[in-house]
Amino acid sequence: MIDNDSSKFMRSIAAELGVTVVLPWMKQVAQNRPWVWQQDSAPCYVFNRSLVWLEEHCYDLVTKHQWPPGSPDLNLMDYFFWDVLENRTNRRPHTTKASLIASIKEHCTFMDREIVKKACGSFRTRIERVIEAEGSYVE
């Protein structure tokens, strides 16, 4: 049964996804290497049950209090994904919402894995640059 409170519903979805999708995927990707979970302050992540689950299942956890607020330099979605996706989906004009959505889905589905790996590989360098800038914006 779906609760009328959308926040509670989202928390339950996030918890379920953590167990059935995220953790198995991370174990496969990490291959027994240590890994860190980075989170923001989205309600589904700061929900007490989510925090307990993360502490029990993650090798290490970077909480919202440890992460520079609003730092696009440390978020793969901000420093890589959205720019690439926008560039590719805007190569031709879209006259309908459906056309834009189809283009987004297509470009997400067929994004070159090597480009994504390269973006992920630059993460340590990005962290070092943000530390040198004392948490300030870097480019």
Disulfide bonds with the S-S distance in Angstrom:
none
